[in-house]
């Protein structure tokens, strides 16, 4: 690969990292070519892009971005690295990794690190937590539901009470007569 090719690839990676709020770095060493192709197929079906990239190129692309990605240099950017890019769903790559491990009864691919909106999660132990993350739209929906709940309760109480109140007024008016 020539210097020009590397420069083009680094620019492409910078664009990918900046356009995708979530990316995962995995270690898929030990998988056969067929297993890697199977994993790529599952990624494609889930709307996740998977690329095997040299660590030095990933490092150079991340250095130019806003945020501190230096903790990845010592841990995640060693050995064989593949990067999963997900534009919309932060937990899709985590689910994909977990499901692939279950189906093939292997411990690969391993999660080296993940970046969710520039927050870093380093290590395999974060996989289950990343799966349980809620998307921005899910959180907004929950907040709207919580905000609507008290108003619905008050309206419901007033509506149920209006029948009782009408009955009491009618009874009182009949007594006075």
HUSULWO-V333996 format. One record per residue. N is the residue number from 1. PSI is psi as a letter, one per 40 degrees, with the letter a starting at -180 (999 if undefined). D_CENTER is the distance of its C-alpha to the mean C-alpha in Angstrom with 1 decimal. Layout:
n: {N,N}
psi: {PSI,PSI}
d_center: {D_CENTER,D_CENTER}
This chain:
n: {1,2,3,4,5,6,7,8,9,10,11,12,13,14,15,16,17,18,19,20,21,22,23,24,25,26,27,28,29,30,31,32,33,34,35,36,37,38,39,40,41,42,43,44,45,46,47,48,49,50,51,52,53,54,55,56,57,58,59,60,61,62,63,64,65,66,67,68,69,70,71,72,73,74,75,76,77,78,79,80,81,82,83,84,85,86,87,88,89,90,91,92,93,94,95,96,97,98,99,100,101,102,103,104,105,106,107,108,109,110,111,112,113,114,115,116,117,118,119,120,121,122,123,124,125,126,127,128,129,130,131,132,133,134,135,136,137,138,139,140,141,142,143,144,145,146,147,148,149,150,151,152,153,154,155,156,157,158,159,160,161,162,163,164,165,166,167,168,169,170,171,172,173,174,175,176,177}
psi: {h,i,d,d,d,d,d,d,d,d,d,d,d,d,d,d,d,d,e,h,e,h,i,h,h,i,h,f,i,e,i,i,d,d,d,d,d,d,d,d,d,d,d,d,d,e,f,h,h,h,h,h,i,i,d,d,d,d,d,d,d,d,d,e,i,i,i,h,e,d,d,d,d,d,d,d,f,i,a,h,h,i,h,h,h,h,d,d,h,d,e,d,d,d,d,d,d,d,d,d,d,d,d,e,f,i,e,i,i,i,h,d,i,i,h,h,f,e,h,h,h,h,i,d,e,e,d,d,d,d,d,e,i,i,i,d,d,d,d,d,d,d,d,d,d,d,d,d,d,d,d,d,d,d,d,d,d,d,d,d,d,d,d,d,d,d,d,d,d,d,d,d,d,d,d,d,999}
d_center: {32.9,34.8,33.8,33.4,31.0,29.0,29.0,27.8,24.9,24.0,24.1,21.9,19.3,19.6,18.9,15.8,14.4,15.4,14.3,10.7,8.8,6.4,8.6,9.6,13.3,15.0,18.6,20.0,23.6,25.8,24.4,27.1,26.9,26.7,23.7,21.9,22.8,21.7,18.2,18.2,19.3,16.6,14.0,16.1,16.3,12.6,12.4,11.0,13.6,15.0,17.8,20.0,21.1,23.7,22.6,25.1,23.7,20.1,21.8,23.9,21.2,19.1,22.4,22.9,19.7,19.6,18.3,19.3,17.9,21.2,20.0,18.4,22.0,23.5,21.0,18.4,20.7,23.4,24.4,22.7,19.4,17.1,14.1,11.2,10.2,7.7,9.0,7.6,4.7,1.3,3.1,5.9,7.2,7.5,9.2,11.1,12.4,13.5,15.1,16.9,18.2,19.5,21.2,22.9,23.7,22.9,21.1,19.8,17.4,16.7,13.7,15.4,12.8,9.3,9.0,6.5,9.0,11.8,11.3,12.1,11.7,14.6,15.7,15.2,15.7,12.1,10.8,11.6,10.2,6.6,7.3,8.7,6.3,7.4,6.6,9.4,11.7,11.6,12.5,15.1,16.5,17.0,18.8,20.9,21.8,22.9,24.9,26.6,27.5,30.4,31.9,31.9,33.5,36.2,37.0,37.1,39.5,41.7,41.9,42.9,45.3,47.0,48.7,49.9,51.1,52.9,54.6,55.7,57.2,59.0,60.4,61.6,63.1,65.0,66.3,67.8,69.7}
